[in-house]
Amino acid sequence: MYKTLLVTLAAWALSTGAGAAASAARQEPIDHATVDKIKAKFGRLMELANKHDFKALHGMFWQSPSTLLVAKSAIQSEGNWAGYWGNEAIDRKLHDIGSSGPVVLEPDYSKLKVVGLTRDVAESYVPMNITVSYAGQDGTAKPFLMIINWLRVGNDWKVASEIILPVPPAPAAKG
């Protein structure tokens, strides 16, 4: 009887400890209110991009030479898509894209996902259609993915990196 009681207590202690450890492992580094705040910042970013408000867009980005924008290149030597580092390069790229003709970003907000990587770093992902005539693009809406790393700066969240990736067309069905 004593052994049965000890085995039962040991099993209970182990299962309680494992449950607590699993619960702690599932705990997110940012809370729901912070996720909602970042989602609102993302919405504001899209609004400013569609208005071509370059000055306000500048303020959405982390002010650092390490800030990154990955976007379509117009310069052959850079390749088809390139990374633009630092605020001056990003400002110039956004201005070039926005001044090339109509640019419309249409994110699928139902698929917008924001996760905390740490207490001060979060990542958002959203599929979207972008209409743009920049660098040989034909001005028709095409599918893209936008991945943003957000950095907490004081009480605010800033774009530390914005990666825009074209979604390739589905392969033709064989047969």
Phi, psi and chi 1 to 4 in degrees:
 res  aa     phi    psi   chi1   chi2   chi3   chi4
   1 MET       -  -45.3  168.5  105.0  167.9      -
   2 TYR   -60.4  -43.3 -178.8   71.2      -      -
   3 LYS   -63.9  -40.0  -77.5 -175.1  178.9 -177.7
   4 THR   -62.3  -43.1  -55.6      -      -      -
   5 LEU   -63.2  -43.6 -180.0   61.0      -      -
   6 LEU   -63.1  -43.8  -79.0  177.0      -      -
   7 VAL   -63.3  -43.1  168.6      -      -      -
   8 THR   -62.7  -46.2  -56.7      -      -      -
   9 LEU   -64.9  -40.7  -74.6  173.8      -      -
  10 ALA   -64.6  -43.8      -      -      -      -
  11 ALA   -62.7  -42.4      -      -      -      -
  12 TRP   -63.2  -44.3  175.1   80.0      -      -
  13 ALA   -62.8  -44.0      -      -      -      -
  14 LEU   -64.6  -42.4  -72.5  172.6      -      -
  15 SER   -69.3  -36.7   67.6      -      -      -
  16 THR   -66.6  -43.1  -57.2      -      -      -
  17 GLY   -64.7  -41.2      -      -      -      -
  18 ALA   -65.9  -39.4      -      -      -      -
  19 GLY   -65.0  -41.6      -      -      -      -
  20 ALA   -65.8  -39.9      -      -      -      -
  21 ALA   -65.7  -41.7      -      -      -      -
  22 ALA   -64.4  -39.7      -      -      -      -
  23 SER   -63.8  -42.4  176.2      -      -      -
  24 ALA   -65.9  -36.7      -      -      -      -
  25 ALA   -67.2  -30.1      -      -      -      -
  26 ARG   -82.2  -13.0  -76.0 -168.0  -57.1 -101.3
  27 GLN   -65.2  127.8 -174.4  175.9   -7.8      -
  28 GLU   -79.9  149.5  -65.5  -66.0  -37.1      -
  29 PRO   -73.9  -18.1   16.8  -21.8      -      -
  30 ILE  -126.1  149.0   59.1  174.7      -      -
  31 ASP   -88.3  175.1   59.0   21.7      -      -
  32 HIS   -61.8  -36.6  -69.1  -66.6      -      -
  33 ALA   -63.5  -38.3      -      -      -      -
  34 THR   -69.2  -40.9  -57.5      -      -      -
  35 VAL   -58.7  -45.2  167.4      -      -      -
  36 ASP   -63.0  -37.5  -70.6  -17.0      -      -
  37 LYS   -64.3  -42.7 -176.1  176.3 -176.8  177.4
  38 ILE   -67.2  -39.1  -66.1  168.4      -      -
  39 LYS   -61.0  -40.4  -75.5 -178.1  175.9 -177.4
  40 ALA   -65.4  -39.9      -      -      -      -
  41 LYS   -63.4  -39.3  -65.7  -73.3  -75.2 -170.5
  42 PHE   -61.6  -44.7  176.6   83.6      -      -
  43 GLY   -59.2  -41.5      -      -      -      -
  44 ARG   -64.7  -41.0  178.8   75.2  174.8  140.4
  45 LEU   -58.7  -44.2 -177.9   70.8      -      -
  46 MET   -65.6  -41.4  -65.0  -60.5   99.3      -
  47 GLU   -60.0  -46.9  176.1 -172.9  -30.8      -
  48 LEU   -66.8  -38.6  -65.2  171.9      -      -
  49 ALA   -63.2  -42.9      -      -      -      -
  50 ASN   -71.2  -22.8  -75.4  -34.1      -      -
  51 LYS   -87.1  -10.0  -72.5 -178.5  179.3  179.3
  52 HIS    60.1   39.0  -58.5 -149.3      -      -
  53 ASP   -88.1   83.9 -172.8  -20.3      -      -
  54 PHE   -65.0  -35.8  -56.2  118.4      -      -
  55 LYS   -65.9  -44.5 -177.3  176.3 -179.6 -177.2
  56 ALA   -69.4  -36.5      -      -      -      -
  57 LEU   -59.9  -41.7  -79.8  169.3      -      -
  58 HIS   -53.4  -42.5  174.3   85.3      -      -
  59 GLY   -69.9  -17.2      -      -      -      -
  60 MET   -77.7  -20.5  -63.5  -77.2  -59.7      -
  61 PHE   -92.6  148.1  -77.6   80.2      -      -
  62 TRP   -60.9  132.2  177.2   38.2      -      -
  63 GLN   -87.5   91.9  -59.4  -56.3  -59.3      -
  64 SER  -160.1  147.8  168.4      -      -      -
  65 PRO   -66.8  -11.8   14.3  -20.3      -      -
  66 SER   -90.2   -3.3  -62.8      -      -      -
  67 THR   -67.5  139.9  -55.7      -      -      -
  68 LEU  -128.7  137.8  169.6   65.9      -      -
  69 LEU  -126.2  126.4  172.7   70.2      -      -
  70 VAL  -106.8  122.0  174.9      -      -      -
  71 ALA  -152.8  173.2      -      -      -      -
  72 LYS   -60.5  137.0  177.2   85.1  169.2  119.1
  73 SER  -100.1  145.6  174.3      -      -      -
  74 ALA  -102.2   -4.9      -      -      -      -
  75 ILE  -108.2  118.5  -59.9  168.7      -      -
  76 GLN   -54.3  -39.5 -168.2   66.3   16.3      -
  77 SER   -67.0  -19.8   64.0      -      -      -
  78 GLU   -82.2  -12.3  -68.4  178.5  -22.3      -
  79 GLY    92.3 -176.7      -      -      -      -
  80 ASN   -72.4  -39.7 -161.3   22.8      -      -
  81 TRP  -129.3  148.1  -70.7   77.4      -      -
  82 ALA  -147.4  164.4      -      -      -      -
  83 GLY   -97.3  137.1      -      -      -      -
  84 TYR  -120.1  116.5  -58.3   89.4      -      -
  85 TRP  -103.9  136.0  -65.4   93.0      -      -
  86 GLY    88.8  155.4      -      -      -      -
  87 ASN   -66.5  -36.0  -58.7   99.7      -      -
  88 GLU   -63.9  -45.8 -173.9  177.7  -42.2      -
  89 ALA   -65.6  -39.7      -      -      -      -
  90 ILE   -66.9  -46.0  -68.9  170.0      -      -
  91 ASP   -57.0  -43.9  -69.9  -11.4      -      -
  92 ARG   -65.0  -43.4 -172.0  171.5   41.6 -104.1
  93 LYS   -64.8  -46.1  177.4   52.3   67.6  178.0
  94 LEU   -62.8  -39.2  -67.7  175.9      -      -
  95 HIS   -64.7  -43.7 -175.9  -89.5      -      -
  96 ASP   -61.3  -45.5  -69.4   -9.8      -      -
  97 ILE   -65.4  -49.1  -67.0  169.2      -      -
  98 GLY   -66.8  -25.0      -      -      -      -
  99 SER   -91.4   -2.8  -60.1      -      -      -
 100 SER   -82.4   -8.4   67.7      -      -      -
 101 GLY   141.8 -166.6      -      -      -      -
 102 PRO   -60.7  135.8  -16.2   25.0      -      -
 103 VAL  -133.7  120.9  177.8      -      -      -
 104 VAL  -131.3  123.4 -179.9      -      -      -
 105 LEU  -105.2  124.9  -71.0   82.3      -      -
 106 GLU  -124.6   86.2  -60.4  172.3  -76.1      -
 107 PRO   -72.1  149.6   13.4  -14.7      -      -
 108 ASP   -88.9   89.3 -178.1  -11.4      -      -
 109 TYR   -60.0  -23.7  -75.7  100.3      -      -
 110 SER   -67.6  -18.6   71.0      -      -      -
 111 LYS  -108.9    5.9  -65.6 -179.1  179.9  169.6
 112 LEU   -66.2  124.6  173.8   59.8      -      -
 113 LYS  -124.3  131.5  176.8   76.4  174.0  172.1
 114 VAL  -124.9  128.6  174.4      -      -      -
 115 VAL  -130.0  147.1  -65.2      -      -      -
 116 GLY   -85.6  129.8      -      -      -      -
 117 LEU   -91.4  -41.0  -58.7  177.7      -      -
 118 THR  -141.0 -175.3   69.9      -      -      -
 119 ARG   -64.6  -26.1 -172.4  177.9  136.3  -13.8
 120 ASP  -114.7    2.9  -63.4  -41.4      -      -
 121 VAL  -134.5  130.8  177.8      -      -      -
 122 ALA  -132.8  163.2      -      -      -      -
 123 GLU  -132.1  137.5 -173.9  169.3   66.8      -
 124 SER  -119.4  151.6   63.3      -      -      -
 125 TYR  -139.7  135.8  160.7   90.6      -      -
 126 VAL  -156.5  134.6   69.5      -      -      -
 127 PRO   -78.5  150.3   20.6  -23.2      -      -
 128 MET  -156.3  162.6   64.3  173.6   51.5      -
 129 ASN  -103.3  137.9  -75.9  -39.9      -      -
 130 ILE  -126.3  129.6  -59.1  177.6      -      -
 131 THR  -105.0  121.5  -57.2      -      -      -
 132 VAL  -157.5  148.2   63.2      -      -      -
 133 SER  -110.6   11.4  -60.3      -      -      -
 134 TYR   -74.3  139.3  178.1   73.4      -      -
 135 ALA    52.6   48.9      -      -      -      -
 136 GLY    86.8   -2.2      -      -      -      -
 137 GLN   -73.7  146.3  -63.6  174.1   88.3      -
 138 ASP   -90.6    6.1   65.1   10.3      -      -
 139 GLY    82.5   10.4      -      -      -      -
 140 THR  -102.5  150.0   58.9      -      -      -
 141 ALA   -63.9  132.5      -      -      -      -
 142 LYS  -135.0  153.9  -68.5 -167.1  174.1  118.4
 143 PRO   -78.6  138.6   27.4  -31.4      -      -
 144 PHE  -138.2  164.0  -72.0   82.3      -      -
 145 LEU  -115.8  138.6  -59.1  175.2      -      -
 146 MET  -120.2  123.3 -177.9  176.4  -79.7      -
 147 ILE  -120.0  123.3  -58.3  147.7      -      -
 148 ILE  -123.1  132.8  -61.9  176.4      -      -
 149 ASN   -98.0  124.6  -74.9  -41.7      -      -
 150 TRP  -104.9  141.4  -61.5   86.9      -      -
 151 LEU  -122.6  130.4 -179.8   65.4      -      -
 152 ARG   -74.5  123.5 -174.4 -170.2  -48.0 -100.6
 153 VAL  -123.2  104.4  178.2      -      -      -
 154 GLY    64.9 -123.7      -      -      -      -
 155 ASN   -99.1    7.5  -69.6  -34.9      -      -
 156 ASP  -113.6  164.6 -158.9    3.8      -      -
 157 TRP  -116.8  130.5  -73.4   88.6      -      -
 158 LYS  -120.9  153.7  -60.4  -69.5 -175.1  175.8
 159 VAL   -75.9  116.5  174.9      -      -      -
 160 ALA   -93.1  -34.4      -      -      -      -
 161 SER  -150.5  141.2   68.4      -      -      -
 162 GLU  -129.3  117.7  179.1  178.4  -58.1      -
 163 ILE  -115.8  117.8  -58.8  168.5      -      -
 164 ILE  -109.1  118.7  -55.5  164.7      -      -
 165 LEU  -119.1  129.4  -62.0  172.4      -      -
 166 PRO   -72.2  142.4   24.7  -30.1      -      -
 167 VAL   -90.8  119.2  175.6      -      -      -
 168 PRO   -67.3  152.4   16.9  -21.4      -      -
 169 PRO   -64.0  151.9   14.3  -19.6      -      -
 170 ALA   -64.8  142.8      -      -      -      -
 171 PRO   -63.9  148.2   13.3  -17.4      -      -
 172 ALA   -62.7  141.0      -      -      -      -
 173 ALA   -66.8  135.9      -      -      -      -
 174 LYS   -91.8  145.2  -66.1 -178.4  179.2 -178.1
 175 GLY   118.5      -      -      -      -      -
